[in-house]
Each structure stands twice: as structure tokens, then as C-alpha cells.
Amino acid sequence: MGKKKESKPLPPKFENKRTRITVTNDGLENTTTHISTRTFESLGFDNSFDIEEFKRNFKINIISLDNEEMVFDLIGVDVPIANALRRILIAEVPTVAIETVYMVDNTSVINDEVLSHRLGLIPINVDPNLIEFPREGEEPNDKDTVVFKLDITCSKNPAARPDAPEDEKYINPKVTSGHLEWIPQGTQLDDIQIPVAPVHNDILIAKLRPGQSIHLEAHCKKGIGKTHAKWSPVSTASYRLLPELIINKDIVNEDAEKLVKICPTNVFDIEDLGNGSKRAYVARPRDCTVCRECIRFPDFQPFIEIYKVKDHFIFSIESSGVLPPHTLFMEAVKILIDKCVSFTQQLERTSGNQAGASGITKI
């Protein structure tokens, strides 16, 4: 990768076009990412990719993090990279989910197929790295299969009062994910230190009435969301570009109060200038949803500019609970790296084959 040539900075108008999307009442402008090295050549600016510049500009800033959700800023990359990570998170990070249900008895009002589908969508708390992908044609074993048992029967509660609520009149009126019992196979007790269980114990599977029962065995397999949504490790993974708002002329006093009121997400606030004067300023730009309410009014439109920063993504990962969101992100990065390596190797093989066919010797 060649080093970027020294070049003079772009004029502000063109730098803004290169790095920002302009938001107007009529829509979005400058949405294209300028990747051609010659885009601004006539202005003396080298737009070619420079790995050292990329390293300097690339940043990840974590805004919030807990066991279920992670929000972070991904800075210095283009849309294809951010979107690749999003798609990998949704469809290619492996998890473990119920794949096969062996029904022994089901006298509930839910038929076998629907019941099996509901079971498959229950997130299972087990590290997928401890389970192997199933091999076609091989029998299930303790390395690629996790087994759950569900055996529950509903009956009347003899101790219930006549005026008791409906659910208190019966024993086991609701079948939930907490009723699934892990049955360790082979060496799983030693290999899997943390007991395997559903992520949440209160997911409703079915409702029963006296005399009804469900008895089944469920086999979990490792898979990816591309095959079926039950293996997707996230509730959602999304991103949006960082909004940037500029007030290019002071909006004061009554106009400032009006501007604060019309913004539905409270992006603007008022500062006291003394002597009874007030001025509006941009207090919370990240909260802007780019609804454009502030520039719909003719009084404010000439004074407010709204942009989106092209290489600054506010990324959100909501885990289904099978893995922490920061772990999911790291797994997605590993998969993206593997894809890049595989693609590079394929390119090299293709180039080598073409060179050999042409009688060219690679040095």
C-alpha cells in the first residue's frame, strides 16, 4: 500500500462535501462516499487510502455497556465496514439453540409443530465455543448436542380457596422456560462448568389445565442466524451516523425559547447571556433523530445547518442474552478478519492461476 502524497487541505466547502452528509428539508445531499483517488485531484488533494492515516483516525469509544446492550462510537471507517459488522452480528456469530424435539406426550392445546417452534426460539445460555458444529451423517454426541427434558402435568390445587385467582386453582398451569431441565451427556459436566439453562426462566411456552401434560426431549445444536433466526445472538444490531448541528447566527430571547420547544428530542437548550438576554445552543447533538423539525420553520431555516458525519457511527448491539454484547462484537470482528484473509488468499490463488496460464512467472 503506497504512502499518501502530501497535499494541501481542501477548501471548507469541499471538505464538508467529502466528510459530511447535508440534511435539508428536501432530503439528503452529498451521500456518496468519495473513494476515488482522483476525486479532488484538480484541487491538489490526494484522496487515496493511506493505512497510517487510517490507524490514526480509527477509534472505538464505548458510550454504555451492560450484560444486555452496548452502545459505542465506531469512528474512521466507511459504511461497508460498519454494515459488514452489523450483518455478521445478526447472521454469522454462532450460538446454540433447540433444533430437534422428540415428543413423548403433548395433550396441551398447542400442536407439536408450534410447540417445537416456540422451544427453538428460547435463547440458551451456553458458550458456543464449547460445542462443535454438527457433522452431516454423524449421530448426535456429547460434543455437538445439548439435551433438555421437559416433563410437566397440570392438576387441580386441593388447597386453593374457591375465590382464588385462576392460576392459583391449579398446579403447573403455565409451562415456562424454567421447567426445561438440562440432562448432561458424556463429559459435559466437566467440559461445561456453568450449568446450561435458558437465558430467562419466565418465557411462557404453553398453558395447561388439569389433565393436560407435556413430555418431551429437546436437542440443542450449534448454528448461525443465516440458517435460522433462532441462532441469531442479537435482538437487534443497528447503527446511525452521528448528527452534527450548527447554529450559524445567534437565535436569542423569544426565538430561542421557541426553538427549544419545537425540538421533540430536546437537542437545544438556552444559555443566559446576562442582562436578561438568552441564546439557544446545541446541548445534546447525539439525541438528534434528524426529524428536521427545527428547519421546517422559515424563521430558523437560514440559521441552522444539519449534517451527518460520514465516518462516525453510533453503533448499538442488543444481545438476546446468550453472550454479552462486547463478546459478540469481538466475535464479529474475528469473523470479519477471517473473511478478509480468505478473500485475500483466493485472490492470490486466482492471480497465480492467471499468471501461469499466460506463461508469466511470478517473482
C-alpha positions as CSV (number, residue, x, y, z in Angstrom):
1,M,0.0,0.0,0.0
2,G,1.7,3.2,-1.1
3,K,2.0,6.2,1.2
4,K,-0.3,9.1,0.6
5,K,1.3,12.0,-1.2
6,E,1.5,15.3,0.6
7,S,-1.3,17.6,-0.5
8,K,-2.8,20.9,0.5
9,P,-6.1,20.9,2.5
10,L,-9.4,21.1,0.7
11,P,-11.4,24.4,0.9
12,P,-14.0,24.2,3.7
13,K,-16.9,23.8,1.1
14,F,-15.3,20.7,-0.5
15,E,-14.0,19.2,2.8
16,N,-17.6,19.4,4.1
17,K,-18.8,17.6,0.9
18,R,-16.2,14.9,1.4
19,T,-16.9,14.2,5.1
20,R,-20.5,15.2,5.7
21,I,-24.0,14.4,4.5
22,T,-26.1,17.6,4.3
23,V,-29.6,17.4,5.7
24,T,-32.2,19.7,4.1
25,N,-36.0,20.0,4.1
26,D,-36.0,18.3,0.7
27,G,-33.8,15.3,1.7
28,L,-30.2,14.4,1.9
29,E,-27.2,15.7,-0.1
30,N,-23.6,14.5,-0.6
31,T,-24.5,10.9,0.4
32,T,-21.7,9.4,-1.7
33,T,-18.5,8.3,-0.1
34,H,-15.7,9.6,-2.3
35,I,-13.3,6.6,-2.6
36,S,-11.6,7.5,-5.9
37,T,-8.1,8.8,-5.6
38,R,-8.7,11.4,-8.3
39,T,-11.9,12.9,-6.9
40,F,-10.3,16.1,-5.7
41,E,-7.1,15.9,-7.8
42,S,-7.8,19.3,-9.5
43,L,-7.7,21.0,-6.1
44,G,-4.3,19.5,-5.2
45,F,-5.8,17.0,-2.7
46,D,-4.7,13.3,-2.6
47,N,-7.8,11.3,-1.8
48,S,-6.1,7.9,-1.9
49,F,-6.2,5.4,1.0
50,D,-3.4,5.6,3.5
51,I,-3.1,2.8,6.1
52,E,-1.2,5.1,8.5
53,E,-3.8,7.8,8.3
54,F,-6.5,5.1,8.9
55,K,-4.7,3.9,12.0
56,R,-4.6,7.5,13.4
57,N,-8.3,8.2,12.7
58,F,-9.8,4.8,13.7
59,K,-11.4,4.8,17.1
60,I,-13.9,2.9,19.2
61,N,-15.4,4.8,22.1
62,I,-17.8,2.8,24.4
63,I,-20.7,5.0,25.5
64,S,-22.6,2.5,27.6
65,L,-22.2,-1.2,28.4
66,D,-24.1,-3.8,30.4
67,N,-24.9,-7.5,30.0
68,E,-27.7,-6.9,27.5
69,E,-26.8,-3.8,25.5
70,M,-23.7,-2.0,24.2
71,V,-23.6,1.4,22.6
72,F,-20.3,2.7,21.1
73,D,-18.9,5.1,18.6
74,L,-17.2,3.5,15.6
75,I,-15.1,6.3,14.0
76,G,-12.9,6.4,10.9
77,V,-14.5,3.6,8.8
78,D,-16.8,3.7,5.8
79,V,-20.3,2.3,5.6
80,P,-19.4,-1.1,4.1
81,I,-17.3,-2.0,7.2
82,A,-20.0,-0.9,9.7
83,N,-22.6,-2.7,7.7
84,A,-20.5,-5.9,7.4
85,L,-20.2,-6.0,11.2
86,R,-23.9,-5.4,11.6
87,R,-24.8,-8.3,9.2
88,I,-22.2,-10.6,10.8
89,L,-23.7,-9.9,14.3
90,I,-27.1,-10.8,13.1
91,A,-26.4,-13.8,10.9
92,E,-22.9,-15.3,11.4
93,V,-21.9,-15.3,15.0
94,P,-22.8,-18.9,16.2
95,T,-25.0,-19.8,19.1
96,V,-26.7,-22.9,20.5
97,A,-30.5,-23.4,20.1
98,I,-33.0,-26.2,20.3
99,E,-33.0,-27.9,16.9
100,T,-34.8,-31.2,17.4
101,V,-37.7,-32.0,19.7
102,Y,-38.7,-35.6,20.4
103,M,-42.3,-35.5,21.6
104,V,-43.4,-38.2,24.0
105,D,-46.7,-36.8,25.1
106,N,-48.4,-33.5,24.3
107,T,-52.1,-33.1,25.4
108,S,-52.0,-29.3,25.5
109,V,-54.0,-27.1,23.1
110,I,-50.7,-26.2,21.2
111,N,-49.9,-28.7,18.5
112,D,-46.5,-30.3,18.3
113,E,-45.1,-28.2,15.4
114,V,-46.0,-24.8,17.1
115,L,-44.7,-26.1,20.4
116,S,-41.4,-27.1,18.9
117,H,-41.1,-23.7,17.1
118,R,-41.6,-21.9,20.4
119,L,-39.0,-24.0,22.1
120,G,-36.5,-23.3,19.3
121,L,-36.8,-19.5,19.9
122,I,-35.8,-19.8,23.6
123,P,-32.2,-18.4,24.0
124,I,-29.9,-20.9,25.7
125,N,-27.2,-19.8,28.0
126,V,-24.2,-21.9,26.9
127,D,-20.8,-20.8,25.5
128,P,-20.9,-21.9,21.8
129,N,-17.2,-22.3,21.8
130,L,-17.7,-25.4,24.0
131,I,-20.0,-27.0,21.4
132,E,-19.0,-28.3,18.0
133,F,-21.0,-27.8,14.8
134,P,-22.9,-30.9,13.9
135,R,-21.4,-33.1,11.2
136,E,-23.7,-34.3,8.5
137,G,-24.4,-38.0,8.6
138,E,-23.0,-38.4,12.2
139,E,-25.0,-39.4,15.2
140,P,-25.5,-36.8,18.0
141,N,-22.9,-36.9,20.7
142,D,-21.8,-35.0,23.8
143,K,-19.5,-32.8,21.7
144,D,-22.2,-31.3,19.4
145,T,-25.5,-31.8,21.3
146,V,-27.0,-30.4,24.5
147,V,-30.1,-32.2,25.8
148,F,-33.0,-30.8,27.7
149,K,-36.0,-32.7,29.2
150,L,-39.5,-31.2,29.8
151,D,-42.0,-33.3,31.8
152,I,-44.9,-31.5,33.4
153,T,-48.5,-32.2,34.2
154,C,-51.2,-29.8,35.3
155,S,-53.6,-30.8,38.2
156,K,-56.1,-29.1,40.5
157,N,-54.8,-27.5,43.6
158,P,-56.7,-29.0,46.5
159,A,-55.5,-26.2,48.9
160,A,-56.9,-23.4,46.7
161,R,-59.7,-21.2,48.0
162,P,-62.9,-21.2,46.0
163,D,-62.4,-17.4,45.2
164,A,-58.7,-17.8,44.4
165,P,-57.3,-16.4,41.1
166,E,-57.5,-18.7,38.1
167,D,-53.8,-19.6,38.2
168,E,-53.8,-20.5,41.9
169,K,-56.6,-23.1,41.4
170,Y,-54.1,-25.3,39.5
171,I,-50.7,-26.8,39.9
172,N,-48.4,-26.1,36.9
173,P,-50.9,-24.0,34.9
174,K,-48.1,-22.4,33.0
175,V,-45.2,-24.1,31.3
176,T,-42.2,-21.8,31.2
177,S,-38.6,-22.0,30.1
178,G,-37.6,-22.5,33.7
179,H,-39.2,-26.0,33.5
180,L,-36.6,-27.2,31.0
181,E,-34.1,-29.5,32.7
182,W,-30.6,-29.9,31.4
183,I,-29.5,-33.6,31.0
184,P,-25.7,-33.7,30.8
185,Q,-24.3,-36.1,28.2
186,G,-20.9,-37.8,28.4
187,T,-18.2,-35.5,29.8
188,Q,-20.3,-32.3,29.6
189,L,-20.4,-31.8,33.4
190,D,-16.6,-31.5,33.3
191,D,-16.4,-29.6,29.9
192,I,-19.2,-27.1,30.7
193,Q,-18.5,-25.6,34.1
194,I,-21.6,-23.4,34.2
195,P,-24.9,-25.3,34.2
196,V,-26.7,-25.0,30.9
197,A,-30.1,-23.3,31.1
198,P,-32.4,-20.9,29.2
199,V,-31.3,-17.2,29.5
200,H,-34.6,-16.3,31.1
201,N,-36.7,-18.7,33.2
202,D,-40.0,-16.9,32.7
203,I,-40.6,-17.3,29.0
204,L,-44.1,-18.7,28.5
205,I,-44.2,-21.9,26.4
206,A,-47.8,-23.1,27.0
207,K,-50.7,-23.0,29.3
208,L,-52.2,-26.2,30.8
209,R,-55.4,-27.2,32.6
210,P,-56.0,-30.2,34.8
211,G,-55.2,-33.5,33.0
212,Q,-53.1,-31.9,30.3
213,S,-49.3,-32.6,30.1
214,I,-46.2,-32.1,28.0
215,H,-43.4,-34.6,28.0
216,L,-40.5,-34.2,25.5
217,E,-36.8,-34.3,25.0
218,A,-35.1,-31.3,23.2
219,H,-31.7,-31.5,21.5
220,C,-29.8,-28.3,21.0
221,K,-27.3,-27.7,18.2
222,K,-24.8,-25.1,17.2
223,G,-25.7,-22.9,14.3
224,I,-25.8,-19.4,12.8
225,G,-28.6,-16.9,12.2
226,K,-28.1,-17.2,8.4
227,T,-29.6,-20.7,8.7
228,H,-32.5,-19.8,11.1
229,A,-33.3,-16.7,13.2
230,K,-33.3,-18.8,16.4
231,W,-29.5,-18.9,16.2
232,S,-29.1,-15.1,15.9
233,P,-27.4,-13.9,19.1
234,V,-28.8,-10.4,19.0
235,S,-32.3,-8.9,19.4
236,T,-31.0,-6.2,17.1
237,A,-27.8,-4.7,15.9
238,S,-28.0,-1.2,14.3
239,Y,-26.1,1.9,13.6
240,R,-26.8,5.6,12.7
241,L,-24.5,8.4,11.6
242,L,-23.5,11.0,14.2
243,P,-25.7,14.1,13.7
244,E,-24.0,17.5,13.7
245,L,-25.9,20.7,14.2
246,I,-24.5,24.2,13.7
247,I,-26.2,27.4,14.6
248,N,-24.5,29.9,12.3
249,K,-26.3,33.0,13.7
250,D,-27.4,33.7,17.2
251,I,-31.0,32.8,18.0
252,V,-31.9,34.8,21.1
253,N,-34.7,35.6,23.6
254,E,-38.2,34.5,22.5
255,D,-36.9,32.8,19.3
256,A,-34.5,30.8,21.4
257,E,-37.4,29.6,23.7
258,K,-39.4,28.7,20.6
259,L,-36.6,26.7,19.1
260,V,-36.1,24.7,22.3
261,K,-39.9,23.9,22.4
262,I,-40.2,22.7,18.8
263,C,-37.4,20.1,19.1
264,P,-39.1,16.8,20.1
265,T,-35.8,15.3,21.5
266,N,-34.6,18.3,23.5
267,V,-31.4,18.8,21.4
268,F,-31.3,22.5,22.1
269,D,-31.0,24.4,25.4
270,I,-30.8,28.0,26.5
271,E,-27.8,29.8,28.0
272,D,-28.1,33.1,30.0
273,L,-26.1,35.9,28.5
274,G,-26.8,38.3,31.3
275,N,-28.9,41.5,31.3
276,G,-32.0,39.4,30.6
277,S,-30.7,38.1,27.3
278,K,-30.9,34.4,26.3
279,R,-29.3,32.4,23.5
280,A,-30.0,29.0,22.1
281,Y,-27.2,26.5,21.7
282,V,-26.8,22.8,20.7
283,A,-26.7,20.9,24.0
284,R,-27.3,17.3,23.1
285,P,-26.5,16.7,19.4
286,R,-26.4,12.9,19.8
287,D,-30.1,12.9,20.7
288,C,-31.0,14.4,17.3
289,T,-33.1,12.0,15.2
290,V,-32.8,14.3,12.1
291,C,-36.5,14.9,12.1
292,R,-35.8,18.4,10.6
293,E,-38.5,20.0,12.7
294,C,-36.1,22.9,13.6
295,I,-35.5,23.8,9.9
296,R,-39.1,23.5,8.8
297,F,-39.8,26.9,10.2
298,P,-38.8,29.8,7.9
299,D,-37.6,31.8,11.0
300,F,-34.9,29.2,11.7
301,Q,-34.0,27.6,8.4
302,P,-31.3,30.1,7.4
303,F,-29.6,29.9,10.8
304,I,-29.4,26.1,11.4
305,E,-27.3,23.6,9.5
306,I,-27.8,19.9,10.0
307,Y,-25.2,17.3,8.9
308,K,-24.3,13.6,9.4
309,V,-20.7,12.7,9.8
310,K,-19.9,10.1,7.1
311,D,-17.3,8.1,9.1
312,H,-18.8,8.3,12.6
313,F,-21.3,5.6,13.5
314,I,-23.3,5.3,16.7
315,F,-23.5,1.5,16.9
316,S,-25.9,-0.4,19.1
317,I,-25.9,-4.1,20.0
318,E,-28.7,-5.6,21.9
319,S,-27.9,-9.2,22.9
320,S,-30.5,-11.9,23.2
321,G,-28.6,-12.9,26.4
322,V,-26.7,-15.9,25.1
323,L,-23.4,-13.8,25.2
324,P,-22.5,-10.4,26.5
325,P,-22.7,-7.7,23.7
326,H,-18.9,-6.9,23.9
327,T,-18.1,-10.5,23.4
328,L,-20.5,-10.6,20.4
329,F,-18.7,-7.6,18.9
330,M,-15.3,-9.3,19.3
331,E,-16.6,-12.5,17.7
332,A,-17.9,-10.4,14.8
333,V,-14.5,-8.8,14.3
334,K,-12.8,-12.2,14.3
335,I,-15.2,-13.5,11.6
336,L,-14.7,-10.3,9.5
337,I,-10.9,-10.8,9.7
338,D,-11.3,-14.5,8.7
339,K,-13.4,-13.4,5.7
340,C,-10.7,-10.8,4.7
341,V,-7.9,-13.4,5.0
342,S,-9.9,-16.0,3.0
343,F,-10.7,-13.4,0.3
344,T,-7.0,-12.4,0.0
345,Q,-5.9,-16.0,-0.3
346,Q,-8.5,-16.6,-3.0
347,L,-7.3,-13.5,-4.9
348,E,-3.7,-14.7,-4.7
349,R,-4.7,-18.1,-6.0
350,T,-6.7,-16.6,-8.8
351,S,-3.8,-14.3,-9.8
352,G,-1.4,-17.2,-9.7
353,N,-3.6,-19.3,-11.9
354,Q,-4.0,-16.5,-14.5
355,A,-0.3,-15.8,-14.4
356,G,0.5,-19.5,-15.0
357,A,-2.0,-19.7,-17.9
358,S,-0.4,-16.7,-19.5
359,G,3.1,-18.0,-19.2
360,I,4.1,-15.3,-16.7
361,T,6.4,-16.3,-13.9
362,K,5.7,-14.8,-10.5
363,I,8.7,-13.4,-8.7
